[in-house]
Amino acid sequence: MAVSLREYRAKIRSTQSTKKITRAMELIAASRIIKAQQHAAAAAPYARELTRAVSALATFSNIEHVLTTENPNAERAAILVIASDRGLAGAYASSVLKETEQLAERLRGEGKQVSYFLAGRKAEQYFNFRQREFETSWTGFSDKPTYDDARAIGDELISRGAQHESAEEAVDPVAAVDELYVVYTRFKSMLVQEPTVIRLFPLEIVEGEETPDEAEALPLYEFEPSAAEVLEAVLPKYLYSRIYSCLLQAAASELAARQKAMKSATDNAQDLIEKYTRLANQARQAGITQEISEIVGGANALAEASASD
């Protein structure tokens, strides 16, 4: 009885320590997700206006650019996977990786070679564990990305698309890609985060919730000195903005997923504590009952012995 009771008490202490950790992580995630949402909201006006300008350039001009023109003979596609640097976020990372595998399978079914660019240690670990090749990885900023992080990723990806502009200038033609997709988790609410796929180039305008109301008058643009030069200057900024928006959405989704996972872990720890406490009380009561039975049995034996004498 004593050994069993000690085991239950040790389990209760261990579970209480775990509960303190998961509760602290839940509160940290809850406090940081507010800032992540604020950063995403602050970046929305710039992204919306830049999207309108690029939409006008792509729609109302006759400019052919490698990042805006569909290649009918596309052979190579790249996927930017935005996952997390840390775990303890439920199925957050696995959902993104699952969506990536489905996209890659579809692209291979179209006869395209697929290369991967990874953001987040979880994606990097996933590919390393399976000994699968990837081009480049970026880590260390999944829950708090900056515009510089998006710019670093964008410069690498744009250079892969820009290699098609001139065969003579292409340093590594094999590394050039015809299409680029981004797989990230879109933040819809504290309860809903959705793995999403968008195509960055050839240009595919995707505004999502930022789409203006249909009744709203759209602005008219004049391109100076020319539409081609404006496109050359604005398009990289548009791609940086899209990547930055994806990073911010992924960061908010990661924190929301971690908060839910840690709350569930805290609740489970409390349930275990109550279960172990109940079992410990039962063991203690069983021990007391056994001791009383032994005392009563001993007293009866002494009484019987005295009566026989």
VOBA-1610 file (N, C-alpha, C; in pm, whole numbers, padded with zeros to 5 digits, always signed):
BEGIN
Met+00083-00121+00000Met+00000+00000+00000Met+00085+00125+00000Ala+00191+00127+00086Ala+00273+00247+00099Ala+00346+00279-00031Val+00397+00174-00097Val+00467+00195-00224Val+00372+00251-00329Ser+00252+00195-00338Ser+00153+00242-00434Ser+00115+00386-00407Leu+00097+00420-00281Leu+00060+00557-00247Leu+00173+00654-00281Arg+00297+00614-00258Arg+00410+00700-00293Arg+00418+00722-00444Glu+00390+00617-00520Glu+00391+00631-00666Glu+00287+00731-00713Tyr+00168+00722-00658Tyr+00063+00817-00696Tyr+00100+00960-00660Arg+00158+00979-00544Arg+00198+01114-00503Arg+00309+01168-00593Ala+00402+01081-00633Ala+00507+01123-00725Ala+00448+01162-00861Lys+00351+01086-00909Lys+00286+01118-01036Lys+00211+01250-01026Ile+00148+01274-00911Ile+00075+01401-00893Ile+00171+01518-00898Arg+00286+01506-00829Arg+00384+01615-00830Arg+00439+01638-00971Ser+00469+01530-01042Ser+00521+01544-01179Ser+00419+01608-01271Thr+00294+01567-01260Thr+00189+01624-01346Thr+00163+01770-01311Gln+00173+01806-01184Gln+00157+01946-01144Gln+00267+02033-01204Ser+00390+01982-01209Ser+00500+02057-01271Ser+00476+02076-01420Thr+00429+01970-01486Thr+00396+01980-01629Thr+00284+02080-01652Lys+00186+02079-01565Lys+00074+02172-01579Lys+00120+02317-01569Lys+00214+02344-01479Lys+00266+02481-01466Lys+00334+02525-01595Ile+00410+02435-01656Ile+00481+02469-01780Ile+00382+02495-01893Thr+00288+02404-01912Thr+00192+02420-02023Thr+00104+02543-02002Arg+00069+02571-01878Arg-00011+02691-01851Arg+00067+02817-01883Ala+00196+02819-01847Ala+00279+02936-01878Ala+00293+02954-02029Met+00313+02844-02103Met+00325+02854-02248Met+00193+02899-02311Glu+00083+02856-02255Glu-00047+02900-02306Glu-00064+03051-02289Leu-00027+03103-02173Leu-00040+03247-02148Leu+00054+03328-02236Ile+00176+03277-02256Ile+00271+03348-02342Ile+00219+03355-02485Ala+00168+03242-02536Ala+00113+03241-02672Ala-00007+03334-02683Ala-00092+03337-02580Ala-00210+03424-02583Ala-00171+03571-02587Ser-00064+03607-02516Ser-00021+03747-02516Ser+00047+03785-02647Arg+00119+03694-02708Arg+00193+03726-02829Arg+00105+03724-02953Ile-00003+03648-02949Ile-00087+03641-03068Ile-00155+03775-03096Ile-00180+03852-02992Ile-00241+03984-03010Ile-00147+04073-03092Lys-00018+04071-03058Lys+00079+04150-03133Lys+00091+04100-03277Ala+00086+03968-03294Ala+00094+03913-03430Ala-00024+03960-03515Gln-00143+03962-03457Gln-00260+04011-03529Gln-00248+04158-03561Gln-00194+04235-03469Gln-00176+04378-03492Gln-00077+04404-03604His+00032+04327-03610His+00130+04343-03717His+00068+04310-03853Ala-00012+04203-03857Ala-00078+04167-03982Ala-00176+04275-04026Ala-00249+04332-03931Ala-00345+04438-03964Ala-00272+04565-04009Ala-00157+04594-03948Ala-00082+04715-03985Ala-00024+04704-04126Ala+00011+04583-04168Ala+00069+04564-04301Ala-00038+04558-04410Ala-00164+04541-04373Ala-00270+04522-04472Ala-00290+04641-04567Pro-00293+04768-04520Pro-00316+04880-04614Pro-00209+04890-04723Tyr-00083+04874-04685Tyr+00025+04880-04783Tyr+00011+04767-04885Ala-00016+04647-04834Ala-00030+04532-04924Ala-00148+04551-05018Arg-00258+04609-04966Arg-00377+04627-05049Arg-00350+04725-05163Glu-00288+04840-05134Glu-00263+04939-05238Glu-00159+04890-05338Leu-00058+04818-05289Leu+00042+04764-05380Leu-00019+04658-05470Thr-00110+04580-05416Thr-00179+04479-05496Thr-00261+04545-05607Arg-00327+04655-05575Arg-00405+04726-05677Arg-00316+04776-05790Ala-00201+04831-05752Ala-00111+04885-05854Ala-00058+04775-05945Val-00018+04663-05885Val+00034+04552-05966Val-00078+04493-06050Ser-00200+04487-05996Ser-00314+04439-06073Ser-00337+04526-06197Ala-00325+04657-06178Ala-00344+04748-06291Ala-00235+04728-06396Leu-00110+04710-06349Leu+00000+04688-06442Leu-00018+04559-06522Ala-00058+04453-06450Ala-00073+04323-06516Ala-00195+04320-06608Thr-00297+04400-06577Thr-00423+04393-06651Thr-00428+04490-06768Phe-00378+04612-06747Phe-00399+04718-06847Phe-00274+04753-06925Ser-00173+04669-06919Ser-00053+04693-07000Ser-00022+04568-07082Asn+00055+04588-07187Asn+00092+04477-07275Asn+00234+04429-07248Ile+00281+04450-07127Ile+00419+04415-07094Ile+00430+04265-07069Glu+00533+04206-07125Glu+00562+04065-07098Glu+00682+04057-07005His+00662+03996-06892His+00767+03983-06791His+00769+03839-06745Val+00888+03791-06708Val+00901+03652-06671Val+00817+03616-06549Leu+00792+03714-06462Leu+00716+03687-06341Leu+00566+03708-06359Thr+00526+03761-06476Thr+00383+03785-06497Thr+00327+03706-06615Thr+00413+03646-06696Thr+00369+03578-06817Thr+00364+03427-06795Glu+00253+03367-06830Glu+00237+03222-06815Glu+00325+03150-06917Asn+00398+03051-06869Asn+00484+02970-06957Asn+00410+02842-06994Pro+00368+02827-07120Pro+00291+02706-07157Pro+00373+02578-07149Asn+00505+02592-07150Asn+00592+02474-07143Asn+00666+02466-07010Ala+00597+02502-06903Ala+00660+02502-06770Ala+00705+02361-06733Glu+00830+02352-06691Glu+00887+02222-06655Glu+00928+02213-06509Arg+00958+02328-06448Arg+01008+02326-06312Arg+00921+02414-06223Ala+00889+02364-06107Ala+00809+02440-06010Ala+00881+02438-05875Ala+00869+02547-05803Ala+00929+02558-05669Ala+00818+02580-05568Ile+00839+02527-05449Ile+00741+02542-05341Ile+00812+02602-05221Leu+00762+02715-05174Leu+00809+02774-05048Leu+00719+02725-04937Val+00776+02650-04844Val+00701+02592-04732Val+00726+02676-04608Ile+00620+02734-04553Ile+00631+02816-04431Ile+00577+02735-04314Ala+00667+02685-04231Ala+00629+02607-04112Ala+00678+02681-03988Ser+00697+02609-03879Ser+00736+02670-03752Ser+00877+02629-03714Asp+00937+02708-03627Asp+01069+02674-03573Asp+01057+02582-03452Arg+00949+02591-03379Arg+00932+02512-03257Arg+00806+02427-03266Gly+00801+02325-03183Gly+00686+02237-03180Gly+00585+02280-03074Leu+00518+02181-03016Leu+00416+02206-02914Leu+00306+02297-02966Ala+00271+02278-03093Ala+00164+02358-03154Ala+00061+02268-03220Gly+00041+02151-03166Gly-00058+02060-03222Gly-00021+02014-03361Ala-00118+02016-03450Ala-00098+01969-03587Ala-00061+02082-03683Tyr-00012+02194-03631Tyr+00018+02310-03715Tyr+00118+02276-03825Ala+00236+02228-03787Ala+00340+02199-03886Ala+00302+02083-03976Ser+00244+01979-03919Ser+00209+01861-03999Ser+00103+01894-04103Ser+00012+01986-04072Ser-00091+02024-04169Ser-00028+02095-04289Val+00069+02182-04264Val+00137+02251-04374Val+00214+02152-04460Leu+00285+02061-04395Leu+00364+01962-04469Leu+00275+01867-04549Lys+00160+01833-04494Lys+00066+01749-04567Lys+00015+01821-04691Glu-00017+01949-04678Glu-00062+02028-04793Glu+00049+02039-04897Thr+00173+02049-04851Thr+00287+02055-04942Thr+00300+01926-05022Glu+00284+01812-04955Glu+00294+01684-05025Glu+00185+01670-05130Gln+00065+01715-05099Gln-00044+01706-05197Gln-00017+01796-05318Leu+00035+01917-05292Leu+00067+02007-05403Leu+00179+01949-05489Ala+00283+01896-05425Ala+00394+01838-05500Ala+00349+01721-05585Glu+00261+01639-05531Glu+00209+01525-05607Glu+00131+01573-05729Arg+00052+01680-05712Arg-00024+01733-05826Arg+00069+01789-05933Leu+00173+01861-05892Leu+00266+01919-05988Leu+00343+01810-06062Arg+00383+01706-05991Arg+00452+01596-06058Arg+00359+01525-06156Gly+00230+01518-06120Gly+00134+01460-06211Gly+00121+01540-06340Glu+00154+01671-06335Glu+00153+01756-06455Glu+00285+01749-06530Gly+00377+01663-06484Gly+00504+01646-06553Gly+00609+01749-06516Lys+00598+01812-06400Lys+00692+01917-06359Lys+00786+01865-06250Gln+00909+01912-06257Gln+01006+01885-06151Gln+00980+01983-06037Val+00991+01934-05914Val+00958+02015-05797Val+01082+02035-05711Ser+01109+02159-05674Ser+01215+02192-05579Ser+01153+02265-05461Tyr+01221+02258-05347Tyr+01163+02309-05222Tyr+01252+02418-05162Phe+01184+02520-05108Phe+01248+02624-05027Phe+01174+02623-04892Leu+01248+02618-04783Leu+01187+02593-04653Leu+01208+02711-04558Ala+01101+02746-04487Ala+01108+02847-04381Ala+01056+02782-04253Gly+01146+02763-04156Gly+01106+02699-04031Gly+01182+02570-04007Arg+01226+02549-03884Arg+01305+02429-03852Arg+01224+02300-03866Lys+01095+02306-03840Lys+01014+02185-03851Lys+01011+02132-03994Ala+01002+02222-04091Ala+01007+02180-04230Ala+01145+02125-04264Glu+01249+02192-04215Glu+01386+02147-04239Glu+01409+02008-04180Gln+01362+01986-04057Gln+01377+01856-03992Gln+01300+01748-04067Tyr+01183+01784-04117Tyr+01100+01689-04192Tyr+01175+01638-04315Phe+01238+01729-04390Phe+01310+01690-04511Phe+01440+01618-04478Asn+01510+01664-04375Asn+01635+01599-04338Asn+01611+01456-04288Phe+01506+01436-04210Phe+01477+01303-04157Phe+01448+01205-04270Arg+01381+01253-04373Arg+01346+01166-04487Arg+01452+01169-04597Gln+01563+01241-04569Gln+01675+01249-04663Gln+01630+01297-04801Arg+01548+01401-04797Arg+01500+01461-04921Arg+01569+01594-04942Glu+01600+01623-05068Glu+01676+01744-05101Glu+01585+01867-05100Phe+01645+01981-05062Phe+01578+02110-05074Phe+01684+02214-05108Glu+01638+02325-05164Glu+01731+02426-05216Glu+01793+02509-05104Thr+01707+02579-05030Thr+01752+02670-04926Thr+01653+02667-04811Ser+01701+02700-04692Ser+01611+02707-04576Ser+01643+02833-04496Trp+01539+02885-04431Trp+01552+03000-04342Trp+01485+02965-04210Thr+01552+02993-04099Thr+01499+02957-03968Thr+01522+03071-03868Gly+01451+03060-03754Gly+01475+03150-03643Gly+01378+03266-03630Phe+01273+03273-03714Phe+01184+03389-03707Phe+01038+03352-03729Ser+01002+03225-03716Ser+00868+03182-03755Ser+00758+03249-03675Asp+00780+03274-03543Asp+00674+03334-03462Asp+00685+03485-03451Lys+00790+03544-03512Lys+00803+03690-03510Lys+00881+03735-03634Pro+00821+03721-03753Pro+00893+03758-03875Pro+00901+03908-03895Thr+01001+03951-03969Thr+01018+04091-04005Thr+01018+04106-04157Tyr+01010+04230-04202Tyr+01012+04255-04346Tyr+01146+04216-04406Asp+01253+04230-04329Asp+01385+04190-04378Asp+01390+04040-04404Asp+01323+03962-04320Asp+01317+03818-04343Asp+01245+03788-04474Ala+01133+03857-04497Ala+01059+03838-04622Ala+01142+03882-04742Arg+01217+03988-04725Arg+01301+04037-04836Arg+01411+03936-04870Ala+01471+03876-04767Ala+01576+03777-04792Ala+01521+03657-04868Ile+01403+03612-04828Ile+01340+03501-04900Ile+01303+03544-05041Gly+01244+03664-05054Gly+01201+03712-05185Gly+01315+03728-05283Asp+01429+03779-05237Asp+01543+03797-05327Asp+01590+03664-05385Glu+01593+03562-05300Glu+01635+03430-05348Glu+01536+03374-05450Leu+01407+03388-05421Leu+01305+03333-05511Leu+01296+03411-05641Ile+01307+03544-05634Ile+01302+03625-05755Ile+01420+03592-05846Ser+01536+03570-05787Ser+01653+03538-05868Ser+01634+03408-05945Arg+01561+03313-05888Arg+01534+03188-05958Arg+01444+03212-06078Gly+01344+03299-06063Gly+01257+03329-06175Gly+01324+03417-06278Ala+01410+03509-06231Ala+01475+03603-06322Ala+01578+03535-06410Gln+01623+03415-06376Gln+01723+03348-06456Gln+01669+03314-06595His+01538+03312-06611His+01482+03280-06742His+01490+03399-06839Glu+01518+03518-06787Glu+01516+03635-06873Glu+01625+03629-06980Ser+01737+03573-06942Ser+01847+03567-07038Ser+01923+03438-07019Ala+01928+03356-07121Ala+01998+03228-07109Ala+02146+03250-07087Glu+02201+03360-07145Glu+02343+03386-07127Glu+02376+03426-06984Glu+02282+03492-06916Glu+02307+03541-06781Glu+02275+03436-06677Ala+02210+03328-06715Ala+02170+03228-06617Ala+02293+03154-06565Val+02323+03171-06439Val+02439+03107-06379Val+02415+02957-06366Asp+02298+02919-06326Asp+02264+02778-06307Asp+02126+02754-06367Pro+02117+02723-06495Pro+01987+02705-06559Pro+01903+02597-06495Val+01967+02495-06437Val+01891+02388-06375Val+01812+02439-06256Ala+01870+02540-06186Ala+01806+02591-06065Ala+01690+02684-06096Ala+01679+02732-06222Ala+01572+02824-06256Ala+01438+02752-06249Val+01334+02827-06212Val+01201+02769-06199Val+01102+02847-06284Asp+00997+02779-06329Asp+00893+02842-06410Asp+00777+02889-06325Glu+00754+02822-06212Glu+00642+02856-06125Glu+00688+02853-05980Leu+00626+02937-05899Leu+00657+02938-05756Leu+00528+02939-05677Tyr+00516+02845-05584Tyr+00399+02836-05497Tyr+00443+02856-05352Val+00351+02908-05273Val+00375+02925-05129Val+00270+02845-05054Val+00315+02763-04960Val+00225+02688-04873Val+00242+02744-04732Tyr+00136+02799-04676Tyr+00141+02857-04543Tyr+00006+02833-04475Thr-00004+02875-04349Thr-00128+02860-04274Thr-00195+02996-04262Arg-00315+03004-04312Arg-00389+03130-04310Arg-00468+03143-04179Phe-00453+03256-04114Phe-00521+03280-03987Phe-00660+03337-04015Lys-00762+03261-03976Lys-00899+03307-03992Lys-00958+03353-03859Ser-00932+03278-03755Ser-00979+03314-03621Ser-00896+03237-03521Met-00924+03260-03393Met-00851+03189-03290Met-00877+03039-03295Leu-00989+03001-03352Leu-01026+02859-03358Leu-00997+02796-03494Val-00981+02877-03598Val-00967+02822-03733Val-00840+02878-03796Gln-00749+02788-03834Gln-00630+02821-03912Gln-00623+02721-04026Glu-00613+02771-04147Glu-00631+02687-04266Glu-00504+02683-04351Pro-00449+02563-04375Pro-00336+02550-04469Pro-00378+02599-04608Thr-00298+02685-04668Thr-00337+02752-04793Thr-00222+02747-04893Val-00256+02739-05021Val-00158+02742-05129Val-00188+02862-05219Ile-00086+02944-05247Ile-00100+03052-05344Ile+00017+03043-05442Arg-00002+03099-05560Arg+00105+03102-05660Arg+00160+03243-05668Leu+00290+03256-05650Leu+00352+03388-05654Leu+00392+03428-05796Phe+00449+03338-05870Phe+00472+03367-06011Phe+00465+03239-06091Pro+00420+03249-06219Pro+00366+03369-06283Pro+00258+03435-06196Leu+00253+03565-06203Leu+00175+03645-06109Leu+00030+03600-06105Glu-00017+03577-05983Glu-00156+03540-05960Glu-00207+03629-05847Ile-00288+03729-05881Ile-00334+03825-05782Ile-00430+03757-05686Val-00391+03753-05559Val-00475+03693-05455Val-00479+03790-05339Glu-00592+03857-05321Glu-00603+03955-05214Glu-00670+03899-05091Gly-00745+03790-05106Gly-00811+03730-04989Gly-00909+03826-04926Glu-00896+03847-04796Glu-00990+03932-04725Glu-00967+04080-04753Glu-00858+04113-04821Glu-00827+04251-04849Glu-00897+04300-04974Thr-00969+04213-05043Thr-01036+04252-05167Thr-01136+04363-05142Pro-01128+04474-05215Pro-01221+04584-05192Pro-01362+04548-05234Asp-01456+04620-05179Asp-01597+04598-05213Asp-01619+04629-05361Glu-01704+04550-05424Glu-01725+04564-05567Glu-01780+04701-05603Ala-01855+04763-05512Ala-01913+04894-05541Ala-01811+05006-05526Glu-01695+04977-05469Glu-01595+05080-05446Glu-01526+05114-05577Ala-01506+05245-05600Ala-01441+05289-05723Ala-01291+05261-05714Leu-01238+05197-05816Leu-01095+05167-05818Leu-01019+05286-05874Pro-00897+05312-05825Pro-00820+05427-05873Pro-00766+05404-06013Leu-00741+05514-06083Leu-00678+05510-06214Leu-00531+05548-06197Tyr-00442+05482-06274Tyr-00298+05504-06258Tyr-00239+05556-06387Glu-00138+05642-06371Glu-00052+05681-06482Glu+00088+05632-06449Phe+00151+05562-06543Phe+00280+05500-06517Phe+00390+05586-06577Glu+00477+05639-06491Glu+00588+05722-06533Glu+00718+05663-06478Pro+00824+05653-06558Pro+00836+05699-06698Pro+00769+05606-06798Ser+00756+05474-06760Ser+00686+05381-06848Ser+00634+05266-06763Ala+00535+05196-06818Ala+00477+05085-06743Ala+00580+04976-06718Ala+00669+04954-06815Ala+00770+04848-06799Ala+00865+04879-06684Glu+00909+05005-06674Glu+01001+05042-06566Glu+00931+05041-06432Val+00806+05083-06431Val+00729+05079-06306Val+00711+04935-06260Leu+00680+04846-06354Leu+00662+04705-06320Leu+00791+04647-06264Glu+00903+04681-06326Glu+01032+04630-06280Glu+01061+04675-06136Ala+01014+04796-06100Ala+01040+04848-05966Ala+00938+04799-05863Val+00812+04786-05907Val+00704+04754-05812Val+00690+04604-05789Leu+00716+04524-05890Leu+00693+04380-05878Leu+00771+04315-05763Pro+00901+04343-05747Pro+00970+04285-05631Pro+00908+04326-05498Lys+00866+04452-05488Lys+00803+04497-05363Lys+00672+04424-05339Tyr+00600+04397-05449Tyr+00477+04322-05435Tyr+00504+04180-05383Leu+00605+04115-05437Leu+00640+03981-05392Leu+00686+03981-05248Tyr+00768+04082-05210Tyr+00809+04093-05070Tyr+00686+04106-04980Ser+00592+04190-05025Ser+00472+04214-04946Ser+00390+04087-04931Arg+00377+04011-05041Arg+00300+03886-05034Arg+00367+03784-04941Ile+00498+03773-04951Ile+00570+03679-04864Ile+00560+03724-04719Tyr+00574+03854-04696Tyr+00564+03906-04559Tyr+00425+03882-04502Ser+00322+03901-04585Ser+00186+03874-04540Ser+00169+03728-04503Cys+00226+03638-04584Cys+00217+03494-04553Cys+00289+03462-04423Leu+00404+03524-04401Leu+00479+03500-04278Leu+00402+03548-04156Leu+00338+03665-04168Leu+00260+03717-04056Leu+00138+03630-04028Gln+00071+03587-04134Gln-00043+03497-04116Gln+00000+03366-04051Ala+00115+03314-04096Ala+00165+03189-04039Ala+00204+03207-03893Ala+00263+03322-03859Ala+00303+03347-03721Ala+00181+03352-03629Ala+00076+03423-03671Ala-00046+03429-03591Ala-00109+03290-03578Ser-00107+03214-03687Ser-00164+03078-03682Ser-00084+02987-03589Glu+00048+03000-03594Glu+00132+02918-03507Glu+00103+02946-03360Leu+00094+03074-03325Leu+00067+03110-03185Leu-00072+03064-03142Ala-00170+03078-03231Ala-00305+03032-03198Ala-00308+02881-03179Ala-00238+02808-03267Ala-00233+02662-03255Ala-00161+02621-03126Arg-00054+02694-03092Arg+00018+02661-02969Arg-00067+02690-02845Gln-00142+02800-02849Gln-00229+02831-02735Gln-00333+02720-02716Lys-00395+02676-02826Lys-00495+02569-02816Lys-00432+02440-02765Ala-00313+02407-02819Ala-00247+02283-02778Ala-00209+02287-02630Met-00158+02401-02585Met-00116+02412-02444Met-00237+02416-02350Lys-00346+02476-02395Lys-00468+02473-02312Lys-00519+02331-02299Ser-00517+02257-02409Ser-00560+02117-02404Ser-00469+02036-02313Ala-00336+02063-02321Ala-00242+01992-02234Ala-00264+02026-02088Thr-00294+02154-02059Thr-00320+02195-01922Thr-00446+02127-01868Asp-00550+02123-01949Asp-00674+02057-01907Asp-00652+01907-01884Asn-00575+01845-01971Asn-00545+01703-01954Asn-00464+01678-01827Ala-00369+01769-01800Ala-00290+01755-01678Ala-00378+01766-01554Gln-00475+01858-01557Gln-00566+01871-01443Gln-00651+01745-01426Asp-00694+01688-01538Asp-00771+01563-01530Asp-00687+01450-01471Leu-00559+01444-01510Leu-00471+01341-01455Leu-00448+01361-01306Ile-00433+01487-01266Ile-00412+01516-01123Ile-00533+01469-01043Glu-00652+01501-01093Glu-00773+01457-01023Glu-00783+01305-01019Lys-00746+01239-01130Lys-00751+01093-01135Lys-00653+01032-01036Tyr-00528+01083-01036Tyr-00427+01028-00945Tyr-00462+01058-00799Thr-00521+01174-00774Thr-00562+01208-00637Thr-00670+01112-00589Arg-00766+01083-00678Arg-00871+00989-00642Arg-00815+00849-00615Leu-00723+00805-00699Leu-00662+00673-00681Leu-00576+00669-00554Ala-00507+00780-00528Ala-00426+00785-00406Ala-00515+00779-00282Asn-00627+00850-00285Asn-00720+00845-00171Asn-00776+00704-00153Gln-00807+00638-00265Gln-00858+00501-00257Gln-00752+00408-00198Ala-00626+00427-00243Ala-00518+00344-00189Ala-00498+00369-00041Arg-00507+00498-00003Arg-00490+00530+00139Arg-00603+00471+00223Gln-00726+00483+00174Gln-00840+00426+00246Gln-00829+00274+00254Ala-00783+00211+00144Ala-00765+00066+00146Ala-00659+00025+00247Gly-00553+00106+00256Gly-00450+00077+00355Gly-00501+00089+00498Ile-00580+00195+00521Ile-00635+00215+00655Ile-00729+00100+00691Thr-00813+00062+00593Thr-00906-00049+00617Thr-00830-00178+00648Gln-00722-00201+00574Gln-00643-00322+00597Gln-00579-00320+00736Glu-00528-00204+00776Glu-00467-00194+00908Glu-00570-00216+01019Ile-00690-00158+01001Ile-00795-00179+01102Ile-00833-00325+01109Ser-00841-00389+00989Ser-00875-00532+00988Ser-00769-00614+01060Glu-00643-00580+01039Glu-00535-00652+01106Glu-00541-00632+01258Ile-00572-00508+01302Ile-00580-00480+01446Ile-00696-00556+01509Val-00812-00550+01437Val-00929-00622+01490Val-00902-00772+01493Gly-00841-00823+01388Gly-00809-00965+01385Gly-00713-01005+01497Gly-00614-00920+01521Gly-00521-00948+01629Gly-00587-00945+01765Ala-00678-00847+01785Ala-00750-00836+01913Ala-00838-00958+01934Asn-00905-01001+01827Asn-00990-01120+01839Asn-00906-01244+01871Ala-00790-01254+01810Ala-00704-01368+01839Ala-00658-01367+01984Leu-00625-01249+02037Leu-00583-01240+02177Leu-00699-01274+02271Ala-00817-01227+02232Ala-00933-01255+02318Ala-00963-01404+02320Glu-00953-01469+02205Glu-00977-01612+02199Glu-00873-01691+02278Ala-00748-01640+02270Ala-00641-01708+02344Ala-00664-01695+02495Ser-00708-01577+02539Ser-00730-01555+02684Ser-00847-01641+02730Ala-00951-01653+02647Ala-01070-01731+02686Ala-01033-01881+02698Ser-00945-01926+02610Ser-00908-02068+02615Ser-00824-02100+02737Asp-00749-01999+02786Asp-00669-02020+02906Asp-00760-02027+03028
//
